[in-house]
Amino acid sequence: MNIQIVYALPNKQILLNIVIKQKTTVKEAILQSGILSIRNDIDLNKNKVGIFSKITKLSKVLSNGDRIEIYRPLLADPKEIRRKREKKYNLNFQQNYY
């Protein structure tokens, strides 16, 4: 079976095409790919993984053509960023409007 493993960084993307046996799990495929030796910042105990943008478990058995995505941790809480942006926008709007 053919699968892909993807890890995206802000300025580049790592894409590995590998051949695996049937009944291979996500974790086994990641280990087999060698990506953990390429990127020492990946920790399977911390980084979430998904298949085609859907979070999945490391124990999930893969299908032919699957794309495993290894997600980086968020640097900031998206809700907090929106709150700050809205607060800043409202302040600027009020200053310019009144």
RODO-2510 file (C-alpha; in nm, 4 decimals, decimal comma):
residues 98
     n   res          X          Y          Z
     1     m     0,0000     0,0000     0,0000
     2     n     0,1160     0,3524    -0,0754
     3     i     0,0681     0,6355     0,1737
     4     q     0,2034     0,9839     0,2399
     5     i     0,3291     1,1420     0,5588
     6     v     0,3178     1,5212     0,5821
     7     y     0,4642     1,7646     0,8341
     8     a     0,4195     2,1335     0,7588
     9     l     0,6427     2,4063     0,8955
    10     p     0,5849     2,7805     0,8515
    11     n     0,8329     2,8031     0,5645
    12     k     0,8439     2,4506     0,4198
    13     q     0,6639     2,1185     0,4038
    14     i     0,8008     1,7681     0,4422
    15     l     0,6198     1,5129     0,2269
    16     l     0,7257     1,1493     0,2365
    17     n     0,5827     0,8778     0,0127
    18     i     0,6225     0,5319     0,1630
    19     v     0,5093     0,1783     0,0934
    20     i     0,3617    -0,0107     0,3879
    21     k     0,2142    -0,3533     0,4530
    22     q    -0,1568    -0,4045     0,5031
    23     k    -0,2811    -0,3593     0,8616
    24     t    -0,0069    -0,1039     0,9377
    25     t    -0,1083     0,1532     1,1993
    26     v    -0,0491     0,5277     1,1870
    27     k     0,2234     0,5012     1,4514
    28     e     0,3993     0,2143     1,2723
    29     a     0,3957     0,4072     0,9439
    30     i     0,5383     0,7202     1,1067
    31     l     0,8166     0,5170     1,2668
    32     q     0,8860     0,3347     0,9395
    33     s     0,9046     0,6619     0,7449
    34     g     1,2062     0,7913     0,9382
    35     i     1,0524     1,1367     0,9825
    36     l     1,1276     1,1289     1,3552
    37     s     1,5002     1,1213     1,2767
    38     i     1,4589     1,4078     1,0279
    39     r     1,2587     1,6282     1,2682
    40     n     1,3481     1,5960     1,6352
    41     d     1,0712     1,8423     1,7304
    42     i     0,8019     1,5797     1,6607
    43     d     0,6842     1,4013     1,9746
    44     l     0,4091     1,1471     1,9118
    45     n     0,3009     1,1824     2,2752
    46     k     0,2325     1,5549     2,2184
    47     n     0,1742     1,6152     1,8471
    48     k    -0,1698     1,5279     1,7180
    49     v    -0,2018     1,3352     1,3938
    50     g    -0,4736     1,3149     1,1334
    51     i    -0,5683     1,1535     0,8067
    52     f    -0,6887     1,3997     0,5426
    53     s    -0,7470     1,6755     0,8035
    54     k    -0,9389     1,4569     1,0497
    55     i    -0,7764     1,3899     1,3873
    56     t    -0,7097     1,0204     1,4366
    57     k    -0,5463     0,7835     1,6830
    58     l    -0,1989     0,6398     1,6409
    59     s    -0,3557     0,2932     1,6560
    60     k    -0,5745     0,3441     1,3461
    61     v    -0,5079     0,0958     1,0663
    62     l    -0,4261     0,2690     0,7386
    63     s    -0,5811     0,2289     0,3946
    64     n    -0,4110     0,2576     0,0584
    65     g    -0,3665     0,6222    -0,0420
    66     d    -0,4033     0,7678     0,3092
    67     r    -0,2160     1,0882     0,3922
    68     i    -0,0983     1,1082     0,7527
    69     e    -0,0635     1,4655     0,8735
    70     i     0,1461     1,5407     1,1812
    71     y     0,0236     1,8628     1,3396
    72     r     0,2402     2,1184     1,5170
    73     p     0,1159     2,2558     1,8493
    74     l    -0,0596     2,5920     1,8334
    75     l     0,1595     2,8840     1,9340
    76     a    -0,1375     3,0912     2,0486
    77     d    -0,5008     3,0316     2,1339
    78     p    -0,7098     3,1292     1,8271
    79     k    -0,9950     3,2545     2,0472
    80     e    -0,7620     3,4866     2,2361
    81     i    -0,6154     3,6212     1,9112
    82     r    -0,9666     3,7008     1,7823
    83     r    -1,0566     3,8762     2,1092
    84     k    -0,7461     4,0941     2,0914
    85     r    -0,8046     4,1742     1,7242
    86     e    -1,1674     4,2658     1,7906
    87     k    -1,0741     4,4825     2,0881
    88     k    -0,8081     4,6621     1,8829
    89     y    -1,0472     4,7095     1,5895
    90     n    -1,3226     4,8455     1,8135
    91     l    -1,0835     5,0912     1,9798
    92     n    -0,9540     5,2146     1,6432
    93     f    -1,3066     5,2399     1,5068
    94     q    -1,4268     5,4413     1,8068
    95     q    -1,1280     5,6771     1,7936
    96     n    -1,1727     5,7425     1,4227
    97     y    -1,5506     5,7618     1,4324
    98     y    -1,6055     5,9951     1,7271
***
